Structures are given as structure tokens and as C-alpha cells.
Amino acid sequence: MKKWLLLLTFMYVRVSAQDMPDMWTKDAAKNNENPNLAWFKDAKFGLFIHWGLYSKLGGKWKDSSYYGSGEWIQNRAKAPAAEYAKVAQTFNPTGFNADQWASIARESGIRYLVITAKHHEGFSMFDSKVTDFDIVDATPYKKDPMRALYAACKKQQIRFGFYYSQFLDWHEPNGGGNKWDFKESDKDYQQYYRAKSIPQLKELLTNYGPLDIVWFDMPGGLTPEQTKQLVDSLHRLQPNCLFSSRVGHNLGDYRDFGDSEVPPTPISGAWESIYTHNDSWGYIQHDLNFKSPKEIIHLLSNVASKGGNLMLNVGPDGNGNWPEYSIRYLQETGKWLKQYGESIYGSTYGLIPAQPWGVTTSKPGKLFLHIWETPANHLLTIPGINAQIKSIKVLGTNTTLAWTQRNNETIVTLPATLPDSRNTVLVLEYSGKQQDLSQLHTQTVSRQYPAITISPVWAVFNGDAATKLFTYSHYYGDWKHDNCAINMKQPQDALVFPLHVQEPGDYKVLLDYQCETGAATQPGLVTIGGQQLPFLTLPTGTYDSHQPMMFIQHAVGVIHIDAAGEYNLTVKPATANKKELFRLRNVILQPLN
């Protein structure tokens, strides 16, 4: 290993929190699937923990407060490395209690935990012999919290992994990223990898016992061949340890999507969505925008319905304490999982696509119906059940619900009050083979719900119309993602949405879109069942991936449906235009009374 490391030549790769979308397309290895992935695919719910010197700062440097990505505060403040390092002199997390952390995670239904061993600031949260800039040598704490947390997680039967930023290191003169202290022309990235990054990775893989994950981040400077040599050498230390896709060059064992990104449709293979609990990964004292238990439950079931895992982040403070909201809201999620966990753990993507009432997950002989929105008439309609139904129950009970089948639909009579208004799960048990309708384009429209929101990913595309994923940020590094229809310039560049309308009546049509200022006032047309709704596009501003992407819900008119049945709703330019009509995020249908 030492021989090939000496031969490495490293290119500087410019990376920052705001450049990360360029790296998010990295896939996992397509061949030679790691045989140890089975546990990962079944786990479904992981906990990310970002903890470092930035936690002590809590989003403040000197007289300035920062929002979003608190772990990037040194970069954002351009704090000199020598001055920033002095934070370690007062970093003394005496409130850290490994058993308490692991116990909360277990109560929350967490199956695996990943914690930052070294983030971009370069400070090591473990006892490293490679550097003195670590929690044992540089702080008054003088202990290795990673060792205690590793042991506590093993007691609670929670699988354990380390996050490691392999290229960015703002503390080291030869590390990636710090251009305010160290000249690029003087940097030797080969020396950084040889002296710190790779030796520390070896420490993590040899000093703590069997690890389940090494979660790499911010690849840079290595060719595909060099990355493969690195991955192979580390896998030899622990063959069963999984490596995340951000090791680079499609050489990870599983795929990580971009921060706060969920694919719109089911994805095969092992993959993971990562989300912050509030707006930052690292602790920010003034960031109180926490996701509620309902939001976490919906996020978890949505990710599972696509076939993936959710890893939700918590940022402890500099004393080692979790935010109170994180503790309470995660424990509340754990209570939900005690009742409905069978629909999450070990499940695969839903064979029935998302419906107005919610999403589905699957197991052999079982379909789980996650009810987010109760239909007004308490009749739950499930399309496309072709297997022989044995029973339908509220999951975790013996109460059988009545159901009927007609016109390729199964209608379940729900109780007057559902046990959990956030997400009550029904289990439909069947015999025989249920067809996989997860990619079915036809969308259900019903008057039993306040609104039906339809993504363009379900449209049939004509002409040059297509979809594109747009990534943008709110606060610094607080990423958002939306799939939008693009390239609609000519009338033939049309989106056709197949609809199954369950009840006749009047529906208001809203188009949820972003429109560049220079493309505004172009004529568009919505058609359905011989009815036409003409409109002119309205400006929302210029798209910039580093700013919020602004959308408008443009009400373009009312349509009337005479009878239940199958319809095609079409959205297209009304005339030939020089610019694309807009970037359509959703079509929304609102029943009118």
C-alpha cells in the first residue's frame, strides 16, 4: 500500500458546500455487490450525528451569526486555522453520555448510527496518533468519546459507522479547501493523503473493532484507479464494512442521494436519503426549525416506499447534549415504529404507486398501506390489486376491515377514527402474485381529498418535453430538490397526464411552476375531455442553484368532469415560442363544492 501511495499525483478539485450537487450523482458499484448489504437494506432507519468543534461555536463566530450548515462555519467566516484551533482549548463536552445517546437512538427505532470522526474542519473526534489536533490531545476533555459510543451502540444492538471527510481539511496546509490561509501553489495533496487521511482511516478501521459503515464525504484528487486501490486496501482491513458512494468514482457499496433528496420513483439496489432534523447538520443554537414527528414519519415511510433508507441527522451541542426537540420528536417516531415498524423494517418499495391517501411498502404476501390523508367518505380506494386478498387489518391489531372489489379497484371501509392521524398503516395480506404497478403513470383523482398533486415524472412526454432535477438552497447548504418538466417550446412539446377520475364534478386546475422573467407572458394551454384552459405564464425570477427557487401556483381555470373514468390532461405551449414555457413542478387539481 505504501508503494502505490508514493506514486499518487493529486489534482486540486474545488469543492465547497455550494458545489456539492456536482458530486451527488455518484452511484454505488454496479458489479460485485457487497454480500453484507442485506442488513443495510433491511435497516431502513439510520441516525447521522455531526459533532465537532463547530458544535461548541453553535453557529456564531465572534460577533456574527450564521444560518445553515453550522459545520461549515470556519469556511464561511474564513476563520484562520490557527485561531479556529484555539476553540479546542475550551471544548469540554462533559455532558456527553454514550449510553444515553444509544438508548435514545434505540427508543427512536434507529437501526444504525454514523458519527463524524473528522469533518472538514480537520479536528479528530477520536484518539488519533496521526495528529495532536484531536479531542484527546487538544482539549481538556482528554477522552475518546467514539470508543464509548461504539461500545454503547453494540450494547443496544445498533450498527455503528464513522463519517470521514477524506479530502477537505481546513486545518492542514496540504489539506483541501482552505484557500484563505494556505496558497494553492504550495499545497501537496499527496502529502496530505499520505500523512493524515489514509493513516486515520486505517486507525478507524483497526482500533475500534468491527465497523458496519465508513461514510466518506467530499472525494477529491484521486483517479478512479487510485480510488479503487484505496477502497480495496481498506476493505482488506474489514471486508464486511460498507463504504458510502461518496468515496467517489462509483466505487461505494451503496448509493447516497444528495442532501435532503428522495428519488421520485422506486430505485433498485441499496441506497440512502440523508436529512437534517432542522436546517443544519452541525449544532446551531438559533436554528429551531425542527421537523415534527409527523414530518419524520412521512419522510421515513416515503423513503421506504421508494425502496431506500432514511438517515436523519442530529447535531449535539458543544457540551454533548442533543437538542430537546430532537430527543422528543425522535422518541415519538420510535413509538410509531413500535406499532407500525413491520411496514418499514425489512420492507421493499410499494407495488402500488403513491395515492391521494398516501404510499405503500411491501413484503412477500403483504402490502402495507400508509394512510397520510383520510378520505372524507372513509372509503379507501386501492387500484390494481390482482392477487387474492386474504385479509385487511390495521397493522398490529386483529381487527379485520370490510372491503369490496369492483372495476379493478379494492375499496376498504375505514373506521370512523383512525388510530394515528399522522400515518395509520393497514396490512393487506394476499395469496398468489401481485403485479408490480410501482411505475404506473395513471394518477388517481378523487373529490375525497382537498387537492391532488401530480408530479411531471408521471407524465407521458411528447416532442422535446423532458424532466430535469433542479437543486437549489435556502440557507447555506440547506439543499432542496424538485423534478420539473423542461424544454416545452412548441405545441408538440406536450405533457400528457393519464388520470383515473373517481367522481364527476368541478375541479380547479393549478400549475405549480418556475418561470424565467424573459419567458413570461407566453401562451400555454391545458386541455382535458374537450375543454381548454388558456393561460399566459407569470414570471417568478431567475433560477440560481445557490438561491431559493421561486415557484408560483397559478390557477388557470375550472374544468368539469361529467362522469368517472379515464381521462388525459395535457399541458403544452399554445403557440411556437422561442423560449421554454416554464419549468413545471406539479399539476394540482382541487375539487370544488
C-alpha positions as CSV (number, residue, x, y, z in Angstrom):
1,M,0.0,0.0,0.0
2,K,2.8,2.4,0.9
3,K,4.4,1.9,-2.5
4,W,1.4,3.0,-4.6
5,L,0.7,5.9,-2.2
6,L,4.1,7.3,-3.0
7,L,3.2,7.2,-6.7
8,L,-0.1,9.2,-6.4
9,T,-0.3,12.5,-8.0
10,F,-3.2,14.7,-6.9
11,M,-5.1,17.2,-8.7
12,Y,-6.8,20.0,-6.8
13,V,-10.6,19.7,-7.0
14,R,-12.6,22.8,-6.0
15,V,-15.3,21.8,-3.6
16,S,-17.5,23.6,-1.1
17,A,-20.9,23.1,0.4
18,Q,-22.3,25.1,-2.5
19,D,-20.6,22.9,-5.1
20,M,-21.9,19.6,-3.8
21,P,-24.6,18.9,-6.4
22,D,-21.8,18.1,-8.9
23,M,-20.8,15.2,-6.7
24,W,-24.3,13.9,-5.8
25,T,-24.7,11.8,-9.0
26,K,-22.1,9.3,-7.8
27,D,-23.5,5.8,-7.9
28,A,-22.6,2.7,-6.0
29,A,-20.5,-0.1,-7.5
30,K,-22.6,-1.8,-10.3
31,N,-20.7,-5.1,-10.1
32,N,-19.7,-7.4,-7.3
33,E,-22.3,-6.3,-4.8
34,N,-21.1,-6.4,-1.2
35,P,-22.6,-9.6,0.3
36,N,-23.0,-7.7,3.6
37,L,-25.6,-5.3,2.2
38,A,-28.6,-7.4,3.4
39,W,-28.6,-5.8,6.9
40,F,-28.4,-2.4,5.4
41,K,-31.3,-2.9,3.0
42,D,-33.5,-4.2,5.9
43,A,-32.5,-1.5,8.4
44,K,-34.4,1.5,6.8
45,F,-33.8,4.0,9.6
46,G,-30.4,5.4,10.5
47,L,-29.1,8.2,12.7
48,F,-26.5,10.7,11.5
49,I,-24.6,12.7,14.1
50,H,-22.5,15.7,13.3
51,W,-20.4,16.7,16.3
52,G,-17.1,18.6,16.4
53,L,-15.6,22.0,17.4
54,Y,-18.3,23.7,15.3
55,S,-20.8,22.3,17.9
56,K,-19.1,24.4,20.6
57,L,-19.5,27.6,18.4
58,G,-23.2,26.9,17.8
59,G,-23.4,29.0,14.6
60,K,-21.5,32.0,15.9
61,W,-18.1,33.3,15.2
62,K,-17.0,36.4,17.0
63,D,-19.9,38.9,16.5
64,S,-21.6,37.2,13.6
65,S,-24.3,34.6,13.5
66,Y,-24.6,32.0,10.7
67,Y,-27.5,30.0,9.4
68,G,-27.4,26.7,7.6
69,S,-24.5,24.1,7.7
70,G,-23.1,25.1,11.1
71,E,-20.2,22.6,10.4
72,W,-19.0,25.0,7.6
73,I,-18.6,28.0,10.0
74,Q,-14.8,28.1,9.7
75,N,-15.1,28.2,5.9
76,R,-17.9,30.8,5.9
77,A,-16.2,33.1,8.4
78,K,-12.8,32.5,6.8
79,A,-11.5,31.9,10.3
80,P,-7.7,31.5,10.4
81,A,-6.8,27.8,11.1
82,A,-4.6,28.8,14.0
83,E,-7.3,30.9,15.6
84,Y,-10.0,28.4,15.0
85,A,-7.9,25.6,16.5
86,K,-8.0,27.5,19.8
87,V,-11.7,26.5,20.2
88,A,-10.4,23.1,21.2
89,Q,-8.9,24.6,24.4
90,T,-12.4,25.1,25.8
91,F,-14.1,22.2,24.1
92,N,-15.0,20.0,27.1
93,P,-18.2,18.0,26.4
94,T,-18.8,16.8,30.0
95,G,-22.5,16.3,29.2
96,F,-21.7,13.6,26.8
97,N,-23.3,10.3,27.9
98,A,-22.7,7.5,25.3
99,D,-25.3,5.1,27.0
100,Q,-27.9,7.9,26.9
101,W,-27.2,8.6,23.2
102,A,-27.5,4.9,22.3
103,S,-30.6,4.5,24.5
104,I,-32.4,7.4,22.8
105,A,-31.5,6.0,19.4
106,R,-32.8,2.6,20.3
107,E,-36.1,4.1,21.7
108,S,-36.4,6.0,18.4
109,G,-36.3,2.9,16.3
110,I,-32.8,3.6,14.9
111,R,-31.1,0.6,13.4
112,Y,-27.7,2.1,12.6
113,L,-25.7,5.2,13.6
114,V,-23.0,7.1,11.8
115,I,-21.0,9.8,13.6
116,T,-18.4,12.3,12.3
117,A,-14.9,11.1,13.2
118,K,-13.4,14.0,11.3
119,H,-15.3,16.7,9.4
120,H,-13.9,19.4,7.1
121,E,-12.5,21.5,10.0
122,G,-9.8,18.8,10.4
123,F,-10.5,18.1,14.1
124,S,-10.5,14.5,15.0
125,M,-13.2,13.4,17.5
126,F,-11.2,10.3,18.3
127,D,-7.9,9.4,19.8
128,S,-5.7,9.7,16.7
129,K,-1.9,9.1,16.8
130,V,-1.6,10.8,13.5
131,T,-2.2,14.3,14.8
132,D,-2.4,16.3,18.1
133,F,-5.4,18.1,16.7
134,D,-7.8,15.7,18.3
135,I,-10.2,15.5,21.3
136,V,-7.7,13.6,23.5
137,D,-4.6,15.8,22.9
138,A,-6.0,19.2,22.2
139,T,-9.0,19.6,24.6
140,P,-9.5,19.4,28.4
141,Y,-11.9,16.5,27.9
142,K,-8.9,14.1,27.3
143,K,-11.1,11.1,26.5
144,D,-12.2,9.3,23.3
145,P,-16.0,9.6,23.1
146,M,-16.0,7.5,19.9
147,R,-14.8,4.4,21.9
148,A,-17.6,4.9,24.5
149,L,-20.3,5.4,21.8
150,Y,-19.1,2.4,19.8
151,A,-19.5,0.2,23.0
152,A,-22.9,1.7,23.9
153,C,-24.2,1.1,20.4
154,K,-23.1,-2.5,20.5
155,K,-25.0,-3.0,23.8
156,Q,-28.1,-1.6,22.2
157,Q,-27.6,-3.7,19.0
158,I,-27.3,-0.6,16.9
159,R,-24.9,-1.0,14.0
160,F,-22.1,1.6,14.0
161,G,-20.2,3.6,11.5
162,F,-17.8,6.6,11.1
163,Y,-18.2,9.6,8.9
164,Y,-14.8,10.7,7.5
165,S,-14.1,13.7,5.2
166,Q,-11.3,12.3,3.2
167,F,-10.1,15.3,1.1
168,L,-11.3,18.6,2.7
169,D,-9.2,19.6,5.8
170,W,-9.1,23.3,6.6
171,H,-6.6,22.8,9.4
172,E,-3.8,21.3,7.4
173,P,-1.6,23.3,5.0
174,N,-1.8,20.5,2.5
175,G,-5.5,19.6,3.0
176,G,-8.2,20.5,0.6
177,G,-10.4,23.6,0.8
178,N,-8.6,26.2,2.9
179,K,-7.6,28.9,0.4
180,W,-7.7,31.8,2.9
181,D,-4.7,30.6,4.9
182,F,-2.7,28.4,2.6
183,K,-1.6,29.1,-1.0
184,E,-2.8,26.6,-3.6
185,S,0.5,26.6,-5.3
186,D,2.2,25.5,-2.1
187,K,-0.1,22.5,-1.4
188,D,0.9,18.9,-1.7
189,Y,-2.3,16.9,-1.6
190,Q,-0.3,13.7,-2.0
191,Q,1.5,14.5,1.3
192,Y,-1.9,15.2,3.0
193,Y,-3.3,11.8,2.0
194,R,-0.1,10.0,2.9
195,A,0.4,11.8,6.3
196,K,-3.2,12.1,7.6
197,S,-6.2,11.0,5.6
198,I,-5.3,7.4,4.9
199,P,-3.5,6.7,8.2
200,Q,-6.5,8.0,10.1
201,L,-8.9,5.8,8.0
202,K,-6.7,2.9,8.9
203,E,-6.9,3.9,12.6
204,L,-10.7,3.9,12.5
205,L,-10.8,0.5,10.8
206,T,-8.3,-1.1,13.2
207,N,-8.8,0.5,16.6
208,Y,-12.5,0.1,17.4
209,G,-13.5,-3.4,16.4
210,P,-15.8,-4.4,13.6
211,L,-17.4,-1.4,11.9
212,D,-20.5,-1.5,9.8
213,I,-20.1,1.7,7.7
214,V,-17.4,4.2,6.7
215,W,-19.4,7.1,5.4
216,F,-17.0,9.0,3.1
217,D,-17.5,12.6,2.1
218,M,-16.0,15.1,-0.3
219,P,-13.9,13.0,-2.7
220,G,-11.1,14.8,-4.5
221,G,-7.7,14.3,-6.0
222,L,-7.9,10.6,-6.8
223,T,-8.3,9.0,-10.2
224,P,-10.7,6.0,-10.5
225,E,-7.8,3.6,-10.4
226,Q,-6.3,5.2,-7.3
227,T,-9.7,5.3,-5.5
228,K,-10.2,1.6,-6.3
229,Q,-6.7,0.9,-4.8
230,L,-7.7,2.8,-1.7
231,V,-11.1,1.1,-1.4
232,D,-9.6,-2.4,-1.9
233,S,-6.9,-1.7,0.7
234,L,-9.4,-0.5,3.3
235,H,-11.8,-3.4,2.6
236,R,-9.0,-5.8,3.3
237,L,-8.9,-4.4,6.8
238,Q,-12.6,-5.0,7.3
239,P,-14.3,-6.9,4.4
240,N,-17.8,-6.6,5.9
241,C,-17.7,-2.9,6.4
242,L,-19.8,-0.9,3.9
243,F,-18.5,2.2,2.2
244,S,-20.8,5.0,1.1
245,S,-20.9,6.2,-2.5
246,R,-19.2,9.5,-1.7
247,V,-15.9,7.7,-1.7
248,G,-16.1,8.6,-5.3
249,H,-15.9,7.2,-8.8
250,N,-18.9,4.9,-8.3
251,L,-16.9,2.6,-6.0
252,G,-19.1,2.7,-2.9
253,D,-21.1,-0.2,-1.7
254,Y,-24.4,1.7,-1.7
255,R,-25.7,4.9,-3.1
256,D,-26.3,8.1,-1.2
257,F,-28.5,10.7,-2.8
258,G,-27.9,14.4,-2.4
259,D,-28.5,16.1,1.0
260,S,-32.3,16.2,1.6
261,E,-33.1,14.3,-1.7
262,V,-35.6,11.5,-2.2
263,P,-35.9,10.0,-5.7
264,P,-39.4,10.5,-7.3
265,T,-39.9,6.8,-8.1
266,P,-38.6,3.5,-6.7
267,I,-34.9,2.8,-7.2
268,S,-33.3,-0.6,-7.3
269,G,-30.3,-1.6,-5.2
270,A,-29.2,-0.3,-1.8
271,W,-29.5,3.4,-1.3
272,E,-30.0,6.1,1.4
273,S,-31.5,9.5,1.7
274,I,-29.9,11.8,4.3
275,Y,-31.8,14.7,6.0
276,T,-31.2,17.2,8.8
277,H,-33.6,17.3,11.6
278,N,-33.6,21.1,11.5
279,D,-31.8,23.3,8.8
280,S,-28.2,22.4,9.7
281,W,-26.0,19.3,10.2
282,G,-23.8,20.8,12.9
283,Y,-25.4,22.4,16.0
284,I,-26.7,25.9,15.6
285,Q,-28.1,27.4,18.8
286,H,-30.6,29.7,17.0
287,D,-31.8,27.0,14.5
288,L,-35.1,25.8,15.8
289,N,-36.8,24.7,12.6
290,F,-37.1,21.1,13.6
291,K,-39.2,18.6,11.6
292,S,-42.2,17.4,13.6
293,P,-42.8,13.7,14.4
294,K,-45.4,13.7,11.6
295,E,-42.9,15.1,9.1
296,I,-40.3,12.4,10.2
297,I,-42.9,9.6,9.9
298,H,-44.0,10.8,6.5
299,L,-40.4,11.2,5.3
300,L,-39.4,7.7,6.6
301,S,-42.4,6.0,5.0
302,N,-41.9,7.9,1.7
303,V,-38.3,6.8,1.5
304,A,-39.2,3.2,2.4
305,S,-41.9,3.3,-0.3
306,K,-39.2,4.0,-2.9
307,G,-37.1,1.2,-1.5
308,G,-34.4,3.1,0.4
309,N,-33.2,4.0,3.9
310,L,-33.6,7.3,5.7
311,M,-30.6,8.6,7.8
312,L,-31.8,11.5,9.9
313,N,-29.2,13.9,11.4
314,V,-29.0,15.2,15.0
315,G,-26.4,17.9,15.9
316,P,-25.4,17.7,19.6
317,D,-24.1,20.9,21.2
318,G,-20.6,21.6,22.5
319,N,-21.4,20.1,25.8
320,G,-22.5,16.8,24.3
321,N,-26.3,17.3,24.7
322,W,-28.9,16.7,22.0
323,P,-31.5,19.4,21.2
324,E,-34.5,18.7,23.3
325,Y,-36.8,18.7,20.2
326,S,-34.6,16.1,18.6
327,I,-34.9,13.8,21.6
328,R,-38.7,14.2,21.9
329,Y,-39.5,14.0,18.3
330,L,-37.3,11.0,17.6
331,Q,-38.7,9.2,20.6
332,E,-42.2,9.9,19.3
333,T,-41.2,8.4,15.9
334,G,-40.0,5.4,17.8
335,K,-43.4,5.0,19.4
336,W,-45.0,5.0,16.0
337,L,-42.5,2.4,14.8
338,K,-43.3,0.1,17.7
339,Q,-46.9,-0.1,16.3
340,Y,-46.1,0.0,12.6
341,G,-42.5,-0.9,12.3
342,E,-43.3,-4.1,10.3
343,S,-44.3,-1.9,7.4
344,I,-40.8,-0.3,7.4
345,Y,-38.1,-2.6,8.6
346,G,-37.2,-5.3,6.0
347,S,-39.7,-3.9,3.5
348,T,-39.3,-3.2,-0.2
349,Y,-40.7,-0.5,-2.3
350,G,-44.5,-0.3,-2.7
351,L,-46.1,-2.4,-5.5
352,I,-48.9,0.2,-5.7
353,P,-47.7,3.8,-6.5
354,A,-48.4,6.8,-4.3
355,Q,-52.1,7.6,-4.0
356,P,-54.0,10.7,-2.7
357,W,-54.2,9.0,0.6
358,G,-50.5,8.0,1.0
359,V,-47.9,5.5,0.0
360,T,-47.3,1.7,0.1
361,T,-44.5,-0.6,1.1
362,S,-44.3,-4.3,0.5
363,K,-43.2,-7.7,1.8
364,P,-43.9,-11.2,0.4
365,G,-47.6,-11.7,0.6
366,K,-48.2,-8.3,2.3
367,L,-48.9,-4.8,1.1
368,F,-48.8,-2.1,3.6
369,L,-51.0,1.0,3.1
370,H,-49.7,4.1,4.8
371,I,-52.6,6.5,5.2
372,W,-51.5,10.1,5.4
373,E,-54.7,11.6,4.4
374,T,-58.1,10.1,5.4
375,P,-60.7,10.2,2.5
376,A,-63.7,12.3,3.5
377,N,-66.1,9.4,3.0
378,H,-63.8,6.9,4.8
379,L,-63.7,4.6,1.8
380,L,-60.1,3.9,0.9
381,T,-59.6,3.0,-2.8
382,I,-56.7,0.9,-3.9
383,P,-56.1,0.4,-7.6
384,G,-54.8,-2.7,-9.3
385,I,-55.0,-5.4,-6.7
386,N,-55.0,-8.6,-8.8
387,A,-53.8,-11.1,-6.1
388,Q,-56.3,-13.0,-3.9
389,I,-56.9,-10.9,-0.8
390,K,-56.9,-12.9,2.4
391,S,-57.5,-10.0,4.9
392,I,-57.1,-6.3,5.5
393,K,-56.3,-5.1,9.0
394,V,-55.0,-2.2,10.9
395,L,-51.3,-3.2,11.4
396,G,-50.6,-4.6,14.8
397,T,-54.3,-5.5,15.6
398,N,-56.6,-8.4,14.9
399,T,-59.5,-6.2,13.7
400,T,-60.4,-7.1,10.1
401,L,-61.7,-4.3,7.9
402,A,-64.5,-4.8,5.4
403,W,-63.6,-4.5,1.7
404,T,-65.1,-4.9,-1.7
405,Q,-63.7,-5.2,-5.2
406,R,-65.1,-3.6,-8.4
407,N,-63.6,-2.4,-11.7
408,N,-60.1,-3.4,-10.8
409,E,-60.3,-1.4,-7.5
410,T,-60.4,-2.5,-3.9
411,I,-62.5,-0.3,-1.6
412,V,-61.7,-0.6,2.1
413,T,-64.2,0.7,4.7
414,L,-62.2,2.6,7.3
415,P,-63.2,3.1,11.0
416,A,-64.7,6.4,11.9
417,T,-61.5,7.4,13.6
418,L,-58.1,6.1,12.6
419,P,-55.6,5.2,15.4
420,D,-52.9,7.6,14.2
421,S,-53.9,10.7,12.2
422,R,-50.3,11.1,11.1
423,N,-50.0,7.7,9.4
424,T,-52.2,4.7,10.2
425,V,-50.9,1.6,8.4
426,L,-53.1,-1.1,7.1
427,V,-51.7,-4.5,6.2
428,L,-53.3,-6.2,3.2
429,E,-52.4,-9.9,3.1
430,Y,-52.8,-11.8,-0.1
431,S,-52.0,-15.1,-1.8
432,G,-50.7,-15.5,-5.3
433,K,-48.7,-12.9,-7.2
434,Q,-49.4,-9.2,-7.0
435,Q,-48.4,-7.3,-10.2
436,D,-45.9,-4.5,-9.7
437,L,-47.6,-1.2,-10.6
438,S,-45.0,1.0,-9.0
439,Q,-44.2,2.7,-12.3
440,L,-47.8,3.1,-13.3
441,H,-48.4,6.5,-14.9
442,T,-52.1,6.8,-14.3
443,Q,-52.9,9.1,-11.4
444,T,-56.0,8.8,-9.2
445,V,-58.2,11.9,-8.9
446,S,-60.8,12.0,-6.2
447,R,-63.1,14.5,-4.6
448,Q,-62.5,12.9,-1.2
449,Y,-59.2,14.8,-0.7
450,P,-58.6,18.6,-0.5
451,A,-56.2,18.5,-3.5
452,I,-54.5,16.1,-5.9
453,T,-50.9,17.0,-6.6
454,I,-49.3,15.3,-9.6
455,S,-45.6,15.4,-10.5
456,P,-44.5,15.6,-14.1
457,V,-42.4,12.4,-13.6
458,W,-45.8,10.6,-14.2
459,A,-46.5,12.4,-17.5
460,V,-46.1,10.9,-21.0
461,F,-43.6,13.2,-22.8
462,N,-44.2,14.3,-26.4
463,G,-41.8,16.2,-28.6
464,D,-38.8,17.6,-26.7
465,A,-40.5,17.7,-23.3
466,A,-38.5,16.1,-20.6
467,T,-37.9,16.2,-16.9
468,K,-34.8,17.6,-15.0
469,L,-33.9,17.6,-11.4
470,F,-33.3,21.2,-10.1
471,T,-31.2,21.6,-7.0
472,Y,-31.1,24.8,-5.0
473,S,-30.5,26.1,-1.5
474,H,-32.4,28.1,1.1
475,Y,-29.9,28.8,3.9
476,Y,-26.3,28.0,3.1
477,G,-26.1,24.3,2.3
478,D,-29.8,23.8,3.1
479,W,-30.5,22.0,-0.2
480,K,-33.8,21.4,-1.9
481,H,-34.6,19.3,-4.9
482,D,-37.5,19.4,-7.4
483,N,-38.2,17.4,-10.6
484,C,-39.6,19.8,-13.2
485,A,-40.7,19.5,-16.8
486,I,-38.5,21.4,-19.3
487,N,-38.0,22.1,-23.0
488,M,-41.6,22.9,-23.7
489,K,-41.3,25.4,-26.6
490,Q,-43.6,24.1,-29.4
491,P,-47.2,22.8,-29.2
492,Q,-45.9,19.3,-29.8
493,D,-43.8,19.5,-26.7
494,A,-46.7,18.4,-24.6
495,L,-47.1,16.7,-21.2
496,V,-49.9,14.2,-21.1
497,F,-51.1,13.1,-17.7
498,P,-53.2,9.9,-17.7
499,L,-55.9,10.3,-15.0
500,H,-58.4,8.0,-13.3
501,V,-61.1,10.3,-12.1
502,Q,-63.2,8.6,-9.4
503,E,-66.1,11.1,-9.1
504,P,-67.5,13.6,-11.5
505,G,-67.7,17.3,-10.7
506,D,-65.8,20.6,-11.0
507,Y,-62.1,20.8,-10.4
508,K,-59.8,23.9,-10.3
509,V,-56.5,23.4,-12.2
510,L,-53.4,25.0,-10.7
511,L,-50.0,24.8,-12.4
512,D,-47.1,24.9,-10.0
513,Y,-44.1,26.3,-11.9
514,Q,-41.0,28.4,-12.1
515,C,-40.7,30.8,-15.0
516,E,-37.7,32.9,-16.0
517,T,-38.6,36.6,-16.3
518,G,-37.7,36.6,-20.0
519,A,-40.1,33.7,-20.7
520,A,-43.1,35.3,-19.1
521,T,-46.4,36.1,-20.9
522,Q,-46.0,33.2,-23.3
523,P,-49.3,31.4,-24.1
524,G,-50.0,28.0,-22.7
525,L,-52.9,25.6,-22.8
526,V,-54.4,22.9,-20.6
527,T,-56.8,20.5,-22.2
528,I,-59.0,17.7,-20.9
529,G,-62.1,16.0,-22.3
530,G,-62.6,18.6,-25.0
531,Q,-62.2,21.5,-22.6
532,Q,-59.5,24.1,-22.9
533,L,-57.9,26.4,-20.4
534,P,-55.6,29.0,-22.0
535,F,-53.2,31.0,-19.8
536,L,-50.1,33.2,-20.0
537,T,-47.1,32.4,-18.0
538,L,-46.2,34.5,-15.0
539,P,-42.6,35.5,-14.0
540,T,-41.1,34.1,-10.8
541,G,-37.4,35.1,-11.3
542,T,-34.1,33.6,-12.5
543,Y,-33.0,30.2,-11.4
544,D,-29.8,30.1,-9.4
545,S,-28.7,26.9,-7.7
546,H,-27.3,28.9,-4.8
547,Q,-30.6,30.8,-4.1
548,P,-34.2,29.7,-3.3
549,M,-36.0,28.6,-6.4
550,M,-39.3,30.5,-6.5
551,F,-42.5,28.8,-7.7
552,I,-46.0,30.1,-8.2
553,Q,-49.2,28.1,-8.0
554,H,-51.0,29.6,-11.0
555,A,-54.8,28.9,-11.0
556,V,-55.6,28.7,-14.7
557,G,-59.3,27.7,-14.6
558,V,-62.0,25.3,-13.8
559,I,-62.8,22.0,-15.6
560,H,-66.0,19.9,-15.3
561,I,-65.9,16.1,-15.4
562,D,-69.2,14.6,-16.4
563,A,-68.5,11.0,-15.4
564,A,-66.0,8.9,-13.6
565,G,-63.4,7.3,-15.8
566,E,-60.2,7.6,-17.7
567,Y,-59.0,11.0,-19.0
568,N,-55.9,12.6,-20.4
569,L,-54.9,16.0,-19.1
570,T,-52.5,17.8,-21.4
571,V,-50.2,20.8,-20.7
572,K,-48.4,22.4,-23.6
573,P,-47.4,25.7,-25.3
574,A,-50.3,27.2,-27.2
575,T,-48.0,28.6,-29.9
576,A,-44.5,28.2,-31.1
577,N,-42.3,30.0,-28.7
578,K,-38.6,31.0,-28.7
579,K,-38.2,30.1,-25.0
580,E,-39.4,27.2,-22.9
581,L,-42.9,27.8,-21.5
582,F,-41.9,27.2,-17.9
583,R,-40.4,24.6,-15.5
584,L,-43.5,22.7,-14.3
585,R,-43.1,21.2,-10.8
586,N,-46.7,19.9,-10.3
587,V,-50.2,19.9,-11.7
588,I,-52.7,20.4,-8.8
589,L,-56.4,19.6,-9.1
590,Q,-58.7,21.0,-6.4
591,P,-62.3,19.6,-6.1
592,L,-64.8,22.5,-5.9
593,N,-68.1,22.3,-3.9
